Amino acid sequence: MKTDYKNLSELTDKKLRTLRNNINNRLESFTKGGEKNLPPSHMLHGLDEAQCKDLQKQVLAEFKKRAGK
Protein backbone atom coordinates (compact mmCIF):
# COMPACT_ATOMS: atom_id res chain seq x y z
CA MET A 1 0.00 0.00 0.00
CA LYS A 2 2.19 2.81 -1.28
CA THR A 3 0.84 6.22 -0.34
CA ASP A 4 1.17 9.16 -2.69
CA TYR A 5 2.40 12.28 -0.92
CA LYS A 6 2.38 14.63 -3.91
CA ASN A 7 -0.56 16.63 -2.59
CA LEU A 8 -0.33 16.89 1.19
CA SER A 9 -3.08 19.51 1.20
CA GLU A 10 -5.58 16.71 0.64
CA LEU A 11 -4.69 15.02 3.94
CA THR A 12 -6.74 15.78 7.03
CA ASP A 13 -5.03 17.50 9.94
CA LYS A 14 -5.06 14.23 11.88
CA LYS A 15 -3.46 12.26 9.02
CA LEU A 16 -0.84 14.98 8.56
CA ARG A 17 0.05 14.88 12.28
CA THR A 18 0.25 11.09 12.15
CA LEU A 19 2.53 11.29 9.12
CA ARG A 20 4.76 13.85 10.88
CA ASN A 21 5.03 11.64 13.96
CA ASN A 22 5.80 8.55 11.90
CA ILE A 23 8.49 10.41 9.97
CA ASN A 24 10.08 11.70 13.18
CA ASN A 25 10.10 8.20 14.66
CA ARG A 26 11.52 6.71 11.47
CA LEU A 27 14.29 9.32 11.25
CA GLU A 28 15.18 8.68 14.89
CA SER A 29 15.46 4.96 14.15
CA PHE A 30 17.78 5.72 11.20
CA THR A 31 19.94 7.87 13.49
CA LYS A 32 20.18 5.18 16.16
CA GLY A 33 20.92 2.52 13.56
CA GLY A 34 17.97 0.39 14.57
CA GLU A 35 15.78 0.84 11.52
CA LYS A 36 13.66 -2.14 10.60
CA ASN A 37 12.07 -3.15 7.36
CA LEU A 38 8.58 -1.76 7.50
CA PRO A 39 5.60 -3.88 6.50
CA PRO A 40 4.01 -3.01 3.13
CA SER A 41 0.97 -1.60 4.95
CA HIS A 42 3.06 1.06 6.75
CA MET A 43 2.70 4.60 5.38
CA LEU A 44 6.49 5.03 5.08
CA HIS A 45 7.21 1.63 3.54
CA GLY A 46 9.91 1.85 0.88
CA LEU A 47 11.25 5.27 1.87
CA ASP A 48 14.92 5.65 2.75
CA GLU A 49 16.37 8.24 5.13
CA ALA A 50 16.82 10.93 2.47
CA GLN A 51 13.26 10.49 1.23
CA CYS A 52 11.94 10.71 4.80
CA LYS A 53 13.87 13.96 5.37
CA ASP A 54 12.49 15.41 2.15
CA LEU A 55 8.95 14.38 3.07
CA GLN A 56 9.44 15.87 6.55
CA LYS A 57 10.27 19.24 4.96
CA GLN A 58 7.14 19.04 2.82
CA VAL A 59 4.97 18.14 5.81
CA LEU A 60 6.36 21.02 7.88
CA ALA A 61 5.75 23.40 4.97
CA GLU A 62 2.13 22.19 4.79
CA PHE A 63 1.69 22.80 8.53
CA LYS A 64 3.01 26.35 8.12
CA LYS A 65 0.70 26.89 5.15
CA ARG A 66 -2.30 25.75 7.17
CA ALA A 67 -1.33 27.88 10.15
CA GLY A 68 -1.29 30.94 7.90
CA LYS A 69 -4.90 30.48 6.80
HUSULCOR-V127658 format. One record per helix or strand of 3 or more residues. SS is the DSSP state (a for helix, b for strand). FROM is the first residue (numbers start at 1). LEN is the number of residues. Records with the same first field share a line. If there is no record, write none. Layout:
SS = FROM-LEN + FROM-LEN
//
This chain:
a = 8-3 + 13-20 + 49-19
//
